[in-house]
Amino acid sequence: MLGMVAQSWQDLGRPGRVTAAVSGGADSVALLQALAELARTEKMDVSVAHVDHGLRETSGRDAAFVAEMCGNLHIPCKVCRVRVQGTSEDAARRARYEALGEICRENGAAVLALAHHRRDQAETMLLHLFRGSGAGGLAAMRERVERRELLLWRPLLNVSPETIRAALIEKRIPWVEDETNARDDYLRNYVRHRVLPAITARFPQAEEAMGRTARIFADEDDYFRKEARRFLATEGNASLDGPCLWVRWKPLQELHPALRRYALRLACPVKLDAATTEALMALKPGQKMNLPEDGRAECSGEYLHFILANPAPPTPGKLIVQPWHGETGDGKRVQAVKRSVYEQCELRFLRPGDRMHPLGAKGSKSMQDYFVDKKVPRPFRAYTPLLCIGNQVIWAVGMGVGEEARVNPGDDAVLLDYQGYLPFD
């Protein structure tokens, strides 16, 4: 087992500082012993983090056991007591990882070693399968995964719990048992005590096979994520910065459904579950739907928009004033305007009552009507920069100009170059 941990550590890049999460159970004790032995021969500093959830009367016993073992090994140990909001497994897990992350930051460790083993992997895979999941969920846990600037490392992920306990017994190394592990009211325990034994009784190699399958799913998940990121990074396919978040509809629909799911999950600013992802897959032009965290999605035909409940308001970009040499500009980011007109203008966003007299048109119209005529999606309208004199729009940046922007040969004019955010760029 030491050789496996050592090889995994080398594959990890031989990090010099590692914090191990140690509960006192057999798995984490075996991990601690392996890391302690590795640290004696390699340039690696090991520290221990123990999280006491305070949910059991014997939790103090576990903390004292871990602290004593670390003292005997001359390894620093930090015991953290957390308050769990609720009694669910997920609540305890979130509190635990938050505390572990904080301890790692205090230790200056970028790597958190966890003692999950092959049976934990099989249980996780089954739980994700029963809830409904794609390749990412069926990949279960990864041996190495980055989470918020912290690398989670699971060097025992391919080791059976029987092998772990046999190694401890052989070396006469004690551990403590969490009595709640025997209760079936926790879902994971039910899978461990009832479901997996029934499977392995009929298929003895099931755990090992599920571990192989999880690794295959992990590779496929990595591939699809890479391809989805490539699609989203292709110019014109998506805008994932700023208050206007969108994916262009037609290229999205041309993707294989498997790749489209990944693109949607990566593009959406809030986390999507399987049901919401499938609802997004079925969204048609002109339709809207709610998203988690009070967000919503809206398909305008050309774009699929992701709209947050409280988007950060953008600030208008800036106009670079250049000499005018007769060119009129493209009306998108470059536009000529009479100097006398420009000197009265301000650059801002849409306000009630704004109107525009489009260049060459017979009369003026409200900006809402102008945006409709230009087929500007509703989510873009409040974030289109406008060059205005009062409520009169001279230039809708990226869209077009009004009569007031007309310049003729011999006029005293300036050439304006807009530099900044445009929602449809």
C-alpha positions as CSV (number, residue, x, y, z in Angstrom):
1,M,0.0,0.0,0.0
2,L,2.9,2.4,0.7
3,G,4.2,1.8,-2.8
4,M,0.8,2.7,-4.2
5,V,0.7,5.9,-2.2
6,A,4.3,6.8,-3.1
7,Q,3.6,6.3,-6.8
8,S,0.4,8.3,-6.7
9,W,2.3,11.1,-4.9
10,Q,5.0,11.1,-7.6
11,D,2.3,11.2,-10.3
12,L,0.8,14.2,-8.4
13,G,4.1,16.1,-9.0
14,R,5.6,15.3,-5.6
15,P,3.9,18.2,-3.6
16,G,5.9,19.3,-0.7
17,R,3.1,20.0,1.8
18,V,0.1,17.7,2.3
19,T,-2.7,17.9,4.8
20,A,-4.5,14.6,5.5
21,A,-8.1,14.4,6.6
22,V,-8.1,11.8,9.4
23,S,-11.3,10.7,11.1
24,G,-9.7,7.9,13.1
25,G,-11.4,5.1,11.1
26,A,-9.4,2.3,9.5
27,D,-9.1,3.9,6.1
28,S,-7.8,7.3,7.3
29,V,-5.5,5.8,9.8
30,A,-4.0,3.6,7.1
31,L,-3.6,6.7,4.9
32,L,-1.9,8.6,7.7
33,Q,0.5,5.8,8.4
34,A,1.5,5.6,4.7
35,L,2.0,9.3,4.5
36,A,4.0,9.4,7.7
37,E,6.3,6.7,6.4
38,L,6.6,8.4,3.0
39,A,7.5,11.7,4.7
40,R,10.4,10.0,6.5
41,T,12.2,9.3,3.2
42,E,10.9,12.1,0.9
43,K,10.8,15.9,1.1
44,M,7.2,16.1,2.1
45,D,5.6,17.8,5.1
46,V,2.5,16.1,6.4
47,S,-0.1,17.6,8.7
48,V,-3.5,16.3,9.9
49,A,-6.9,17.8,10.0
50,H,-9.7,16.2,12.1
51,V,-13.3,17.5,11.8
52,D,-15.6,16.9,14.8
53,H,-19.2,17.4,13.7
54,G,-20.5,17.1,17.2
55,L,-23.3,14.8,16.1
56,R,-22.3,11.9,18.2
57,E,-21.5,11.5,21.9
58,T,-18.3,9.6,21.1
59,S,-17.0,12.2,18.7
60,G,-14.7,13.6,21.4
61,R,-13.1,10.2,21.8
62,D,-12.3,10.1,18.0
63,A,-10.7,13.5,18.2
64,A,-8.5,12.5,21.2
65,F,-7.5,9.3,19.4
66,V,-6.4,11.1,16.3
67,A,-4.5,13.7,18.3
68,E,-2.7,11.0,20.3
69,M,-1.7,9.1,17.2
70,C,-0.4,12.3,15.5
71,G,1.6,13.1,18.7
72,N,3.2,9.6,18.5
73,L,4.1,10.2,14.9
74,H,5.3,13.8,15.5
75,I,2.8,15.1,13.0
76,P,1.0,18.4,13.5
77,C,-2.8,17.9,14.1
78,K,-5.6,20.5,14.0
79,V,-9.0,19.5,15.4
80,C,-11.8,21.6,14.1
81,R,-15.3,21.5,15.6
82,V,-18.1,22.5,13.2
83,R,-21.7,23.3,13.5
84,V,-23.8,21.3,11.0
85,Q,-26.9,23.0,9.6
86,G,-29.4,20.1,9.6
87,T,-28.8,16.4,10.0
88,S,-28.4,15.3,6.4
89,E,-25.3,13.6,5.0
90,D,-24.9,16.4,2.5
91,A,-25.0,19.1,5.2
92,A,-22.3,17.3,7.2
93,R,-20.2,16.8,4.1
94,R,-20.4,20.5,3.1
95,A,-19.4,21.6,6.7
96,R,-16.6,19.1,6.7
97,Y,-15.1,20.2,3.4
98,E,-15.4,23.8,4.3
99,A,-13.5,23.2,7.6
100,L,-10.9,21.0,5.8
101,G,-10.3,23.7,3.2
102,E,-9.8,26.3,5.9
103,I,-7.3,24.1,7.8
104,C,-5.3,23.6,4.5
105,R,-5.1,27.3,4.0
106,E,-3.8,27.8,7.5
107,N,-1.2,25.0,6.9
108,G,-0.2,26.4,3.6
109,A,-1.1,23.1,2.0
110,A,-2.4,23.0,-1.5
111,V,-3.2,19.3,-1.3
112,L,-5.8,17.6,0.8
113,A,-5.4,13.8,1.1
114,L,-8.6,11.8,1.5
115,A,-8.9,8.1,2.4
116,H,-11.7,7.1,0.1
117,H,-11.3,3.5,-1.2
118,R,-12.7,1.2,-3.8
119,R,-15.9,0.5,-2.0
120,D,-16.6,4.2,-1.4
121,Q,-16.2,4.6,-5.1
122,A,-18.7,1.9,-5.9
123,E,-21.2,3.3,-3.4
124,T,-20.9,6.8,-4.9
125,M,-21.3,5.4,-8.4
126,L,-24.5,3.6,-7.4
127,L,-25.9,6.6,-5.6
128,H,-25.4,8.8,-8.6
129,L,-26.8,6.1,-10.9
130,F,-30.0,5.8,-8.8
131,R,-30.5,9.6,-8.8
132,G,-29.9,9.8,-12.6
133,S,-26.6,11.0,-13.9
134,G,-24.4,11.3,-16.9
135,A,-20.7,10.4,-17.4
136,G,-19.5,13.1,-14.9
137,G,-21.6,11.6,-12.1
138,L,-20.9,8.0,-13.0
139,A,-17.2,8.8,-12.9
140,A,-17.9,9.1,-9.1
141,M,-14.8,10.3,-7.3
142,R,-11.5,11.1,-9.0
143,E,-8.1,10.3,-7.6
144,R,-7.1,13.9,-8.3
145,V,-9.5,16.8,-8.6
146,E,-9.2,20.6,-8.2
147,R,-11.7,22.3,-6.0
148,R,-11.4,26.0,-5.2
149,E,-7.6,26.3,-5.4
150,L,-7.3,23.0,-3.4
151,L,-6.3,19.7,-4.9
152,L,-8.2,16.7,-3.5
153,W,-6.0,13.6,-3.6
154,R,-7.3,10.1,-3.1
155,P,-4.4,7.7,-3.3
156,L,-6.3,4.7,-1.9
157,L,-9.2,4.9,-4.4
158,N,-8.4,1.6,-6.1
159,V,-7.7,-0.3,-2.8
160,S,-10.2,-2.5,-1.2
161,P,-11.2,-1.9,2.4
162,E,-10.3,-5.5,3.2
163,T,-6.7,-4.9,2.1
164,I,-6.6,-1.7,4.2
165,R,-7.8,-3.4,7.4
166,A,-5.5,-6.4,6.8
167,A,-2.5,-4.1,6.6
168,L,-3.4,-2.4,9.9
169,I,-4.0,-5.7,11.7
170,E,-0.7,-7.1,10.5
171,K,1.1,-4.1,11.9
172,R,-1.1,-4.0,15.0
173,I,-2.2,-0.4,14.4
174,P,-5.5,0.5,16.1
175,W,-8.4,2.5,14.8
176,V,-11.8,3.6,16.0
177,E,-15.2,2.7,14.7
178,D,-17.9,5.2,14.1
179,E,-21.0,3.5,15.5
180,T,-23.3,5.3,13.1
181,N,-21.7,3.4,10.2
182,A,-23.8,0.4,11.3
183,R,-27.1,2.3,10.9
184,D,-29.1,2.0,7.7
185,D,-31.0,5.3,8.1
186,Y,-28.2,7.0,6.2
187,L,-28.6,6.4,2.5
188,R,-24.9,5.6,1.9
189,N,-25.0,3.1,4.7
190,Y,-28.1,1.4,3.2
191,V,-26.3,1.0,-0.1
192,R,-23.2,-0.3,1.8
193,H,-25.1,-2.8,3.9
194,R,-28.0,-3.9,1.7
195,V,-27.4,-3.1,-2.0
196,L,-23.7,-3.7,-2.5
197,P,-23.6,-7.1,-0.7
198,A,-26.6,-8.3,-2.8
199,I,-24.7,-7.2,-6.0
200,T,-21.3,-8.7,-5.0
201,A,-23.0,-12.0,-3.8
202,R,-23.9,-12.5,-7.5
203,F,-21.0,-10.7,-9.1
204,P,-18.0,-11.0,-6.8
205,Q,-15.8,-8.7,-8.9
206,A,-18.4,-6.0,-9.1
207,E,-16.6,-3.4,-7.0
208,E,-13.4,-3.8,-9.1
209,A,-15.4,-3.6,-12.3
210,M,-17.3,-0.5,-11.2
211,G,-13.9,1.1,-10.4
212,R,-12.8,0.5,-14.0
213,T,-16.0,1.8,-15.4
214,A,-15.8,4.9,-13.2
215,R,-12.3,5.6,-14.7
216,I,-13.6,5.1,-18.2
217,F,-16.5,7.5,-17.5
218,A,-13.9,10.0,-16.1
219,D,-12.0,9.9,-19.3
220,E,-15.1,10.4,-21.4
221,D,-16.3,13.2,-19.1
222,D,-12.9,15.0,-19.5
223,Y,-13.1,14.7,-23.2
224,F,-16.6,16.1,-23.5
225,R,-15.7,19.0,-21.2
226,K,-12.7,19.8,-23.3
227,E,-14.7,19.8,-26.5
228,A,-17.5,21.8,-24.9
229,R,-15.0,24.4,-23.8
230,R,-13.6,24.5,-27.3
231,F,-17.0,25.2,-28.7
232,L,-17.8,27.9,-26.2
233,A,-14.4,29.6,-26.8
234,T,-14.9,29.7,-30.5
235,E,-15.5,33.3,-31.6
236,G,-19.2,34.2,-32.0
237,N,-20.5,31.0,-30.3
238,A,-20.9,32.4,-26.7
239,S,-20.4,35.3,-24.4
240,L,-19.8,34.2,-20.8
241,D,-18.6,37.4,-19.4
242,G,-20.5,40.5,-18.3
243,P,-24.2,40.8,-17.5
244,C,-25.4,39.5,-20.8
245,L,-24.6,35.8,-20.9
246,W,-25.6,33.9,-24.0
247,V,-24.9,31.0,-26.4
248,R,-25.7,31.3,-30.1
249,W,-28.7,29.1,-30.7
250,K,-28.0,27.6,-34.2
251,P,-24.4,26.4,-33.5
252,L,-25.6,25.0,-30.2
253,Q,-28.4,23.0,-31.9
254,E,-25.9,21.6,-34.4
255,L,-23.9,19.9,-31.6
256,H,-24.5,16.2,-30.7
257,P,-26.9,16.1,-27.8
258,A,-24.2,14.6,-25.5
259,L,-21.9,17.6,-26.3
260,R,-24.8,20.0,-26.1
261,R,-25.5,19.0,-22.5
262,Y,-21.9,19.7,-21.5
263,A,-22.0,23.1,-23.3
264,L,-25.1,24.1,-21.5
265,R,-23.8,23.1,-18.1
266,L,-20.5,25.0,-18.6
267,A,-22.2,28.1,-20.1
268,C,-25.0,28.4,-17.5
269,P,-23.9,30.7,-14.6
270,V,-25.8,28.5,-12.0
271,K,-25.4,24.8,-11.3
272,L,-27.9,22.7,-13.2
273,D,-29.3,19.3,-12.1
274,A,-30.2,16.6,-14.6
275,A,-33.9,17.7,-14.9
276,T,-33.1,21.4,-15.5
277,T,-30.5,20.4,-18.1
278,E,-33.0,18.4,-20.0
279,A,-35.6,21.2,-19.8
280,L,-33.0,23.5,-21.3
281,M,-32.2,21.0,-24.1
282,A,-35.9,21.1,-25.0
283,L,-36.3,24.9,-25.0
284,K,-37.5,26.4,-28.3
285,P,-37.3,29.9,-29.7
286,G,-39.7,32.3,-28.0
287,Q,-39.8,30.2,-24.8
288,K,-38.5,31.0,-21.3
289,M,-37.8,28.9,-18.2
290,N,-36.8,29.4,-14.6
291,L,-33.3,28.5,-13.4
292,P,-32.0,27.9,-9.9
293,E,-31.1,30.9,-7.7
294,D,-34.0,32.9,-9.3
295,G,-32.3,33.0,-12.7
296,R,-34.0,32.3,-16.0
297,A,-33.2,31.2,-19.5
298,E,-34.8,32.8,-22.6
299,C,-34.4,31.7,-26.2
300,S,-34.7,34.7,-28.6
301,G,-34.1,32.6,-31.7
302,E,-30.6,33.7,-32.4
303,Y,-29.4,33.4,-28.8
304,L,-30.0,31.4,-25.7
305,H,-29.8,33.9,-22.9
306,F,-28.9,33.2,-19.3
307,I,-30.3,35.9,-17.0
308,L,-29.2,36.2,-13.4
309,A,-31.6,37.5,-10.7
310,N,-29.2,40.4,-9.8
311,P,-26.6,40.9,-12.5
312,A,-23.8,43.2,-11.9
313,P,-24.6,46.4,-13.8
314,P,-22.0,47.2,-16.4
315,T,-20.4,50.6,-16.8
316,P,-20.3,52.2,-20.3
317,G,-17.0,51.9,-22.1
318,K,-15.1,54.9,-23.3
319,L,-15.0,56.9,-26.5
320,I,-11.6,57.6,-28.0
321,V,-11.9,60.9,-29.9
322,Q,-9.8,60.9,-33.1
323,P,-9.4,63.5,-35.9
324,W,-11.9,63.2,-38.7
325,H,-10.6,62.8,-42.3
326,G,-13.9,62.2,-44.1
327,E,-14.7,58.7,-43.1
328,T,-18.2,58.1,-41.5
329,G,-17.3,54.9,-39.6
330,D,-19.1,51.6,-39.5
331,G,-21.8,52.6,-36.9
332,K,-20.8,49.7,-34.7
333,R,-17.7,50.7,-32.8
334,V,-16.5,53.6,-35.0
335,Q,-18.7,56.6,-35.9
336,A,-18.2,60.2,-37.1
337,V,-20.2,62.9,-35.3
338,K,-20.2,66.7,-35.6
339,R,-18.0,68.2,-33.0
340,S,-20.7,70.5,-31.8
341,V,-23.1,67.6,-31.4
342,Y,-20.5,65.4,-29.6
343,E,-19.7,68.1,-27.1
344,Q,-23.3,68.0,-25.8
345,C,-23.5,64.2,-25.5
346,E,-23.2,61.7,-22.7
347,L,-22.6,58.0,-23.0
348,R,-25.1,55.9,-21.0
349,F,-27.7,53.1,-21.0
350,L,-31.4,53.1,-21.9
351,R,-33.7,55.4,-19.9
352,P,-37.5,55.8,-20.1
353,G,-38.5,58.3,-22.8
354,D,-35.4,57.7,-25.0
355,R,-36.1,58.3,-28.7
356,M,-34.1,58.2,-31.9
357,H,-34.5,59.6,-35.4
358,P,-32.7,56.9,-37.5
359,L,-30.4,58.2,-40.2
360,G,-32.4,58.5,-43.4
361,A,-35.8,57.8,-41.8
362,K,-38.8,60.2,-42.0
363,G,-39.3,60.6,-38.3
364,S,-38.3,59.5,-34.8
365,K,-39.4,56.5,-32.8
366,S,-39.0,55.2,-29.3
367,M,-35.9,53.2,-28.6
368,Q,-38.1,50.2,-27.7
369,D,-39.6,50.3,-31.2
370,Y,-36.1,50.9,-32.7
371,F,-34.8,47.8,-30.9
372,V,-37.8,45.8,-32.1
373,D,-37.2,46.9,-35.7
374,K,-33.5,46.0,-35.4
375,K,-34.5,42.6,-33.8
376,V,-32.4,43.3,-30.8
377,P,-33.1,40.6,-28.1
378,R,-34.8,42.0,-25.0
379,P,-32.0,41.0,-22.7
380,F,-29.5,43.1,-24.7
381,R,-31.5,46.4,-24.7
382,A,-30.7,47.6,-21.3
383,Y,-27.0,47.1,-21.9
384,T,-26.5,48.7,-25.3
385,P,-24.5,51.9,-24.9
386,L,-26.2,55.0,-26.1
387,L,-24.7,58.4,-27.0
388,C,-27.4,60.9,-26.1
389,I,-28.3,64.5,-25.9
390,G,-31.0,64.4,-23.2
391,N,-33.5,61.8,-24.4
392,Q,-32.4,62.0,-28.0
393,V,-30.2,59.1,-29.0
394,I,-27.5,60.1,-31.4
395,W,-25.8,56.7,-31.7
396,A,-26.9,53.3,-30.5
397,V,-23.4,51.8,-30.3
398,G,-23.3,48.6,-32.3
399,M,-26.7,49.2,-33.9
400,G,-26.8,52.5,-35.9
401,V,-27.0,56.3,-35.7
402,G,-29.6,59.0,-35.8
403,E,-29.9,62.0,-38.1
404,E,-28.0,64.2,-35.6
405,A,-24.9,62.1,-36.4
406,R,-25.0,63.0,-40.1
407,V,-21.7,64.7,-41.3
408,N,-21.0,66.3,-44.6
409,P,-17.8,67.3,-46.3
410,G,-16.3,70.3,-44.7
411,D,-18.0,69.8,-41.3
412,D,-16.1,70.2,-38.1
413,A,-16.4,66.6,-36.9
414,V,-14.6,64.0,-34.8
415,L,-14.3,60.2,-35.2
416,L,-15.4,58.3,-32.2
417,D,-14.0,54.9,-31.4
418,Y,-16.0,53.0,-28.8
419,Q,-13.9,50.7,-26.5
420,G,-15.8,48.6,-24.0
421,Y,-18.6,46.1,-23.4
422,L,-21.2,45.3,-26.0
423,P,-23.8,42.6,-25.2
424,F,-23.9,41.0,-28.6
425,D,-20.1,40.9,-29.2
